[in-house]
Amino acid sequence: MRISELARAAGVGVSTVRFYERRGLVVPTARTHGGYRHYDQEALRRLKFIRRAQRLGFTLTELEQLLDADEFGDVITEKVTEIEERIRDLDRVRLALLEVAENGVREQCPIIAALNEN
């Protein structure tokens, strides 16, 4: 498929595909004599993976490292730690919101108190 077809199928702009290509995250499988890029289903799968991973909080640098087998383990360990911290923070905020919903705001806002906890 051409770059415009790939971009449409992945729900991104052509400039996004070109940007990812410059970073080495997506690679065309061939070029025509006229210079048009052609991509296969693997490129589409990879592009969708990148977009999904970004929505989950992965940076492009982390994704480059994830896609590089030599650095895979370190990135995973760091990301798991970061996600666990975010889950704990979100759980504290959830509990604080439930407390506000049930009891109203007291002397100190429970949400602020929850976020100030370690």
N, C-alpha and C positions, 0 to 999 in steps of 0.2 A: 504494500500500500504506500501511497505517497504521503509526504509529511502532513498535508492538510487533512487527509483521511485519518491518519494516526491521531492527530490532534483532536479531531472531532470525536473519534471513537473513545478517546481517553477523557474528553471533557475539558481540554486545556487549549490554550492558544498555540499557534504555530511558533511564536517567539519563545514560548516556554519549552517546546520540544528542542528548538535550536539551542537554548540556554543549557538544557540538560545534556545535549550532545556535546557542547563545548566543554562541559565538566566531565565528560566521559561516562555519564550515567546511562545514556541511551545511544546506541550505535546503529546507523543504517546498515542494512545487509548488502546493499548494492547502490550504484549510481548509474543512471542512464547515460547515453552519449551526450545528451543535452544537459547533464549535471543534476537531474532530479534525484533526490534521495528516495530510496525504497526501504521500507521497514517490514519486518515479519511479525507474526503473532507474539513472539518472545519480546519484541520491543514494546508492544502494546501491554503485555502482562507486566513488564518491568516499569513502564510509565505509570500504570495504575497502582502498582505497589508503592512507588515513590510518593505519589500524591496521598495515598492512604496513610503511609508512615508519617508524612509531614503533618497531617491532621491529628495524628496521635502524639505529636511533639518531637519527632526526630528532626534534626537539622540535616541539611544537605551534606555537611561534612561527616556527620555520623552515618548517614546512608552510604556515602562513599566508602567509609571504613567497613560498614557491614557487608557491602558488596565485594570488599577485598578480603578474601579468606584469611590472610595473614593477620589482620587486625580484628577479626570477628569477635574473639573471646573477650578482649578488653572492653570493647564498645558495649557488648551485651551486659557485662557485669555492671558497668557504670550506669547504663540505662535502667536496669532493674532496680538499682539503689535509688535513682532519681524517681522512678515511678512509685516505689514504695513510700518515699517521703511525700509525694503528692497525694497518694491515697490516704496517708495518715492526716495530712492537712485538710483534705476534703472531708474526711470523716469527722474531724473536730468541728469544722464549719457546719456540717449537716446537723450534728448534735446541738450546736449552739442555736441554729435556726429553729430546730424543733422546740428548744427551751423557750425561745422568744415567742413562738407561736402559742405555746401552752401558758406561759406565765407573763408575757409582756417584757419590756425592757426594765431592768433593775438599775442599781447604782452604776454599774459599769456594763456597757454593752457586751453581752456574752460572745458575740462574734469577734470583737476586738480582743477579748480575753483569750478566745480559742486560738486566734492567729498569733498571739504573743507567747503561747506555750511552746516549749521545745519538743 
